[in-house]
Amino acid sequence: MSIQTKNPIGISGLAAYVPPYRVWLEDWCDWTGNQWPKIREVVGRSFRLRGPDQSVYTMAATAVIRLIDQYDVDPKRVKFLGLGTESSTDNSAGAIIVKGMVDQALMARGLAPISRSCEVPEFKHACLGGVYGMKGAIRHLALDGAGSQAIVVCADIAEYARGSSGEPTQGAGAVAMLLEENPKLAVVDLVGSGSASDYRIMDFRKPMSRFCGQDRSETHQVQDFPVFNGKYSTTCYIGYVDETLHALKDMYEKRDLNAMSYVRSLKTLFMHRPYRRMPETGWAVSYLFALADGDSRDRAELDSYCYEVGVDPKDVRAEMQGAPAVSTLAGPESLNVEAYPLTMAALRAFRASRHYRREILDKLALGSDTMLDLGNLYTAALPAWIAAGVEQALDEDSLSAGEEILTLGYGSGDAAEVIPFFMADSWREAASRIGFASVMNQFVDLNRDQYEAMHDGKRPAGLNYLHRNEFVIDRVGASDERHFSDFGIEYYRYVG
């Protein structure tokens, strides 16, 4: 006889950790000769850097223990601890490292550790690993884990070489989610969700050869610069015309929805956010595709944008229906080819229209100002935006019990997940414990020398930050003897 629950399952709490080291993008523009007005409009205001004694595991563990503290979680009830990340540096262990750190800190307080019968998987797929982790946790709670609780922590370090186009979109941090039956914050509707995936060859890859020969003698950092190609990666992200559009279509079909009616009915959505402009562009393109499938009035609206930029609406609709194979653009000879040039031309007219704020910006408004100071958190970007947005909604009383919000996760051109959330009756009390604003208020602003030193894996001079209530790397093993080897293994401690 199978064991399963028929109770709704979802999120009951959120807790975050971001490192304090902050770089103002206006300062960064002065240092690098970039244009601040453009960076402000496209990217944001600032980003965070992980410190010399921090790793993806220390950030994840700090977020988890904060979640336990903030929501009075009984660790013995936690039977699933998942880690979503693309920044892990151990090819064997993952979430068990986080569990071990949290257990030690709990036992040092005289408290019980997380359940010994807890599953500890790691989920990896670019920025989508945390969403896959959440889905795995919900499936666990629906079946053999019925009656227990689950924690999924999304943690990442987004770093790019100095001088690269990705440099202003860096970031670091972790967000932990508490999941259970009859959730306090939001019900997650997996049955009504949509999925899509397609192999894209070279969009945002992290081959392990990048780690070879790194010197960790001065700090504990392992640098993790990805292999990416700006134009091609952007084409993949406009994957709302591709992966995300396919995921939306999957959801529309499962729920028997009229695309245009549904898109217009939404008041709030949260999306993967590597930088400011990306979610705006993605949702706007989705809106244009919905217009193309709508009634005569909807098509007339799309036609008006086409005429304004001098393109034939029939050609635009043909382009939308053509579904070009984005993977064929992965070669060096195709990196400057636009997959949907006519659609993107129509988007420029839509962006300047009176409908753009109501249909796009207003629906992305909750938490968006806070996100301008966060940078890219990869897997943690979407849950961070949810945390910031729900906290703002609590202040403004702008969400209601039972209201649907749409979440959209994305994994670097290869995959997308569209998942409806429905706000729980008790969401306000759960939201009051998130504390995201207080996390963001902990900062140390870096000057140019400090930023460049920290970025390059050195210890900056003049920093006065003292770790408190967080995990740090105590040391890194260096022994590689026949009788004992701990080469490269990180040892941690909790600073109370």
QUILINNOR-V114116 format. One record per pair of residues at least 6 apart in sequence whose ideal C-beta (glycine too) atoms are under 8 Angstrom apart, sorted by the first residue. I is the first residue (numbers start at 1). J is the second residue. If there is no record, write none. Layout:
i,j
I,J
I,J
This chain:
i,j
2,143
3,143
3,144
3,146
4,142
4,143
4,146
5,141
5,142
5,146
5,147
5,181
7,181
7,182
8,181
8,182
8,183
8,187
9,138
9,141
9,142
9,179
9,180
9,181
9,183
9,187
9,188
10,138
10,179
10,180
10,183
10,185
10,186
10,187
10,188
10,421
10,422
10,424
11,134
11,177
11,178
11,179
11,183
11,185
11,186
11,188
11,421
12,71
12,178
12,179
12,180
12,183
12,184
12,185
12,430
13,67
13,70
13,71
13,73
13,177
13,178
13,184
13,185
13,430
13,433
13,434
14,67
14,175
14,176
14,177
14,178
14,185
14,383
14,386
14,387
14,390
14,434
14,436
15,63
15,64
15,66
15,67
15,69
15,70
15,71
15,175
15,176
15,434
15,435
16,63
16,66
16,173
16,174
16,175
16,176
16,380
16,384
16,387
16,434
16,435
16,436
16,439
17,59
17,62
17,63
17,66
17,173
17,174
17,439
17,470
18,48
18,59
18,172
18,173
18,174
18,374
18,377
18,439
18,440
18,442
19,48
19,49
19,50
19,51
19,54
19,59
19,172
19,173
20,48
20,51
20,442
20,443
20,444
20,465
21,48
21,49
21,50
21,51
21,443
21,444
21,446
21,454
21,463
21,465
22,46
22,47
22,48
22,49
22,373
22,443
22,444
22,445
22,446
23,46
23,47
23,48
23,49
23,170
23,445
23,446
23,451
24,45
24,46
24,445
25,36
25,39
25,40
25,43
25,44
25,45
25,46
25,47
25,168
26,36
26,39
26,40
26,45
27,447
27,448
28,34
28,39
28,167
28,168
28,451
29,35
29,36
29,39
30,36
31,448
31,451
32,163
32,167
34,168
39,168
41,276
41,277
42,275
42,276
42,277
43,168
43,169
43,275
43,276
43,277
44,275
44,276
44,371
44,372
44,373
44,374
44,375
45,372
45,373
46,372
46,373
46,375
47,168
47,169
47,170
47,171
47,373
47,374
47,375
47,376
48,171
48,172
48,173
48,374
48,375
48,443
49,159
49,170
49,172
49,446
49,451
49,454
49,455
50,59
50,157
50,172
50,221
51,454
51,465
52,219
52,220
52,221
52,454
52,457
52,458
52,459
53,219
53,220
53,467
53,472
53,473
54,172
54,220
54,472
54,473
55,89
55,157
55,220
55,221
55,222
55,473
55,490
56,85
56,87
56,88
56,89
56,155
56,156
56,157
56,174
57,88
57,97
57,98
57,101
57,155
57,471
57,490
57,492
58,101
58,470
58,471
58,472
58,473
58,492
59,155
59,157
59,172
59,173
59,174
59,471
60,83
60,85
60,98
60,153
60,155
60,174
60,176
61,97
61,98
61,101
61,102
61,105
61,471
61,492
62,174
62,469
62,470
62,471
63,153
63,155
63,174
63,175
63,176
64,81
64,98
64,102
64,151
64,153
64,176
65,102
65,105
65,106
65,471
65,494
66,176
66,435
67,73
67,151
67,153
67,176
67,177
67,178
68,75
68,102
68,106
70,433
70,434
70,435
71,178
71,430
71,433
73,149
73,151
73,178
74,112
74,149
75,102
75,103
75,106
75,111
75,112
75,113
75,114
75,115
76,112
76,114
76,115
77,115
77,148
77,149
78,114
78,115
78,118
78,148
78,149
78,150
78,151
79,115
79,117
79,118
79,119
79,140
79,145
79,148
79,149
79,150
80,118
80,119
80,136
80,137
80,140
80,141
80,145
80,148
80,149
80,150
80,151
80,152
81,95
81,98
81,99
81,114
81,118
81,119
81,120
81,150
81,151
81,152
81,153
82,95
82,119
82,120
82,121
82,122
82,123
82,133
82,134
82,136
82,137
82,150
82,151
82,152
82,153
83,94
83,95
83,98
83,120
83,121
83,122
83,123
83,133
83,152
83,153
83,155
84,122
84,123
84,124
84,129
84,130
84,131
84,132
84,133
84,134
84,152
84,153
84,154
84,155
84,379
85,94
85,122
85,123
85,124
85,129
85,130
85,154
85,155
85,156
85,378
85,379
86,124
86,125
86,126
86,127
86,129
86,156
86,206
86,378
86,379
87,155
87,156
87,157
87,224
87,378
88,94
88,122
88,124
89,211
89,222
89,224
90,97
91,208
94,120
94,121
94,122
95,120
95,121
95,122
95,153
96,120
98,120
98,153
99,114
99,118
99,120
101,471
101,492
101,494
102,113
102,114
103,113
103,114
104,494
105,471
105,494
106,112
106,113
106,114
107,113
108,494
115,148
119,140
119,145
121,133
121,136
122,129
123,129
123,130
123,132
123,133
123,136
125,132
125,411
125,414
125,415
126,204
126,378
126,411
126,412
126,414
126,415
127,156
127,272
127,274
127,378
127,379
127,381
127,382
127,409
127,410
127,411
127,412
128,272
128,379
128,409
128,410
128,411
128,415
128,416
128,417
129,154
129,379
129,411
130,152
130,154
130,175
130,379
130,380
130,382
130,383
130,409
131,379
131,382
131,407
131,409
131,417
131,419
132,417
133,152
133,154
134,152
134,177
134,179
134,188
135,190
135,417
135,419
136,152
137,150
137,151
137,152
137,177
137,179
138,150
138,179
138,188
138,190
139,190
140,150
141,148
141,149
141,150
141,179
141,180
141,181
146,181
147,181
148,180
149,178
149,179
149,180
150,178
150,179
150,180
151,176
151,177
151,178
151,179
152,176
152,177
152,179
153,174
153,175
153,176
153,177
154,174
154,175
154,176
154,177
154,377
154,379
154,380
154,382
154,383
155,173
155,174
155,175
155,379
155,380
156,172
156,173
156,174
156,377
156,378
156,379
156,380
157,172
157,224
157,378
158,169
158,170
158,171
158,172
158,274
158,375
158,376
158,377
158,378
159,170
159,172
159,223
159,224
159,225
159,455
160,166
160,167
160,169
160,170
160,225
160,226
161,167
161,225
162,452
162,455
162,456
164,225
165,230
166,226
166,228
166,230
168,275
169,274
169,275
169,375
169,376
170,375
170,376
171,374
171,375
171,376
171,377
171,378
171,381
172,375
172,377
173,374
173,377
173,380
173,384
174,377
174,380
175,377
175,380
175,383
175,384
175,387
177,383
179,188
183,424
184,424
184,426
184,427
184,429
184,430
185,390
185,423
185,424
185,426
185,427
185,430
185,431
186,405
186,421
186,422
186,423
186,424
186,427
187,421
187,422
187,424
188,419
188,420
188,421
189,419
189,420
189,421
189,422
190,419
191,254
192,251
192,254
192,255
192,420
193,251
193,254
193,417
193,418
193,419
193,420
194,246
194,247
194,248
194,249
194,250
194,251
194,252
194,254
194,417
194,418
194,419
195,247
195,250
195,415
195,416
195,417
195,418
196,243
196,244
196,245
196,246
196,247
196,250
196,415
196,416
197,243
197,414
197,415
197,416
198,242
198,243
198,246
198,326
198,327
198,414
198,415
199,327
199,414
200,236
200,326
200,327
200,330
200,412
200,413
200,414
201,327
201,330
202,227
202,229
202,232
202,330
203,228
203,229
203,232
203,233
203,236
203,330
203,412
203,413
203,414
204,226
204,227
204,228
204,233
204,236
204,412
204,413
205,226
205,227
205,228
206,224
206,226
206,227
207,227
210,223
210,224
210,225
210,227
211,222
211,224
214,222
214,223
214,457
215,457
216,222
216,457
216,476
216,488
218,457
218,458
218,459
219,457
219,458
219,459
220,473
220,475
220,476
220,490
221,457
223,457
229,335
231,335
231,336
232,329
232,330
232,334
232,335
233,412
233,413
235,326
235,329
235,337
235,338
235,339
235,413
236,242
236,243
236,326
236,412
236,413
236,414
237,274
237,278
237,281
237,282
237,410
237,412
237,413
238,281
238,282
238,285
238,339
238,340
238,344
239,245
239,282
239,326
239,410
239,413
239,416
240,248
240,281
240,282
240,283
240,285
240,286
240,289
241,285
241,289
241,320
241,339
241,340
241,343
242,323
242,326
242,339
242,413
243,410
243,413
243,414
243,415
243,416
244,282
244,286
244,408
244,410
244,416
244,418
245,285
245,286
245,289
246,416
247,408
247,416
247,417
247,418
248,259
248,286
248,418
249,259
250,418
251,257
251,418
251,420
252,258
252,259
252,262
259,289
259,290
259,293
259,294
260,290
260,291
260,293
260,294
260,295
260,298
262,290
263,286
263,287
263,290
263,359
264,359
266,363
266,404
266,405
266,406
267,363
267,403
267,405
268,363
268,366
268,389
268,393
268,399
268,403
268,405
268,406
269,283
269,363
269,364
269,405
269,406
269,407
269,408
270,366
270,367
270,382
270,385
270,386
270,389
270,405
270,406
270,407
270,408
271,279
271,282
271,283
271,364
271,382
271,385
271,407
271,408
271,409
271,410
272,278
272,279
272,381
272,382
272,408
272,409
272,410
273,279
273,371
273,376
273,381
273,382
273,385
274,376
274,378
274,381
275,376
276,368
276,371
276,372
279,364
280,360
280,361
280,364
281,347
282,408
282,410
283,360
283,363
283,364
283,408
284,347
284,350
284,351
284,356
284,360
285,340
285,343
285,344
285,347
287,350
287,359
287,360
288,302
288,305
288,320
288,343
288,346
288,347
288,350
289,320
289,343
290,298
291,298
291,299
291,301
291,302
292,298
292,299
292,302
292,316
292,317
292,320
299,313
301,355
302,313
302,316
302,317
302,346
303,313
304,349
305,346
305,347
305,349
305,350
305,353
306,312
306,313
306,316
306,342
306,345
306,346
306,349
307,313
308,349
309,345
309,346
309,348
309,349
311,342
311,345
311,346
315,342
316,342
316,343
316,346
319,340
319,341
319,342
319,343
320,340
320,343
324,339
324,340
326,339
326,413
328,334
329,335
329,337
329,339
338,344
350,356
366,388
366,389
366,390
366,392
366,393
366,398
366,399
367,385
367,386
367,387
367,388
367,389
367,390
367,391
367,392
368,385
368,389
370,388
370,392
370,436
370,437
370,440
371,384
371,385
371,388
373,440
374,381
374,384
374,388
374,440
377,384
382,407
382,408
382,409
384,436
386,407
387,434
387,436
388,436
388,437
390,399
390,427
390,431
390,434
391,431
391,434
391,436
391,437
392,398
393,399
393,431
394,428
394,431
394,432
399,405
399,423
399,427
400,423
401,423
401,424
401,425
401,427
402,422
402,423
402,425
403,422
403,423
404,420
404,421
404,422
405,420
405,421
405,422
405,423
406,418
406,419
406,420
406,421
407,418
407,419
407,420
407,421
408,416
408,417
408,418
408,419
409,416
409,417
409,418
409,419
410,416
410,417
424,430
444,463
444,464
444,465
446,454
446,460
449,460
449,461
450,460
450,461
450,462
450,463
451,460
453,459
453,460
453,461
454,460
467,495
468,495
468,496
469,495
469,496
470,494
470,495
471,492
471,493
471,494
471,495
472,492
472,493
472,495
473,490
473,491
473,492
474,491
474,492
474,493
475,490
475,491
476,488
476,489
476,490
476,491
477,485
477,486
477,487
477,488
477,489
477,490
477,491
478,486
478,487
479,485
479,486
479,487
480,487
